[in-house]
Amino acid sequence: MSVVVGYVPTPEGEAALRAGVRAAGDLSAELVVVNVESTRKQRPAEESGTLPALNRILEESRVSHLLVHPVGDFDASEEILKAVEEHSARLVVLGLRHRTPVGKLFLGSTAQRVLLEAACPVLAVKAGQA
């Protein structure tokens, strides 16, 4: 049983991580963090400094955790959904960013797919929440 967090190094991703840590503690579940930082748009996580900071946060959380870092060309929603299935997730936590009025008609493609296809509840948090 686990809580899966879709993580990117943004304020929304940090909010999702904090909410996921809290949920994993409350549920006495393992925290599975899927680091979906895109290597196509950003430097690889190893170069950007994301992994050391993320590892520090996870160690300080004192919850049982696993960090999943997809490599190569990947689809973020697919990786999150795969983790949900492989780790028997009870909850998925995603960060959502503020949208313009027109943008509110559409969720981000990752969030939308996870919301529609996850076999467990999905918690969506905004930066500053959690």
Stockholm file with secondary structure:
# STOCKHOLM 1.0

chainA/1-130         MSVVVGYVPTPEGEAALRAGVRAAGDLSAELVVVNVESTRKQRPAEESGTLPALNRILEESRVSHLLVHPVGDFDASEEILKAVEEHSARLVVLGLRHRTPVGKLFLGSTAQRVLLEAACPVLAVKAGQA
#=GR chainA/1-130 SS CEEEEEECSSHHHHHHHHHHHHHHHHHTCEEEEEECCCTTTSCCHHHHTHHHHHHHHHHHHTSCEEEECCCSSCCHHHHHHHHHHHTTEEEEEEEECCCCTTGGGSCCHHHHHHHHHCSSCEEEEETTCC
#=GC SS_cons         CEEEEEECSSHHHHHHHHHHHHHHHHHTCEEEEEECCCTTTSCCHHHHTHHHHHHHHHHHHTSCEEEECCCSSCCHHHHHHHHHHHTTEEEEEEEECCCCTTGGGSCCHHHHHHHHHCSSCEEEEETTCC
//
